[in-house]
Amino acid sequence: MARQKDILTTGEVAKICNVAPRTVSKWFDSGQLRGYRIPGSKDRRIPLNSLIRFMKAHNIPMDGLQSGRNRVLIVDDESEIVEVLQKVLTEQANYEIKTAHSGFAAGLECEKFRPHVILVDMHLGDLDGHEVLRLVRDNPDLQLTKVIAMSGKLTDGQAQQLLHAGFDGYLKKPFHVRQVIEAIEEATAVVY
């Protein structure tokens, strides 16, 4: 069964795009916006991926998509860090959290979870953080996903280089949970 945010009604799409529901119906009926009809009904449903592609193609601002709970994927091969981050970010920030212990597992989780933010350790066993970033940036369905690097081996200069390489932020280990929440808020521009 699909999660709540993966499939949208025409009314939800209208609210996100700041248009009338009838406008969304016209986009759907003309074939510009891909989706499906519920069997035995005239109701339309639009997959989130289709909406994102449509919004990009028509230069519709993406800020309407940032509603609800932020989905955060934590990718680190150190189980203790993953467990602590998962517990604290769920309880203190009310984020929806998924975890992965390798770059490969992160790729699989991204396909299902469609995270708003990925916290990725730069020194995974199978892929490094740069490869994870490249895979996210190359996936048209993950264009809104923010990637924040984590490492205990970063100098200030290396941390700045990560921003130039395309990361949306970085965290130096060890860090306080408040720093993690602030990095996620800054990357997603969520105001509390």
Summary of the structure (lengths in Angstrom):
residues: 192
radius of gyration: 18.1
end to end distance: 30.9
largest distance: 60.3
contacts: 564
relative contact order: 0.11
helix: 47%
strand: 19%
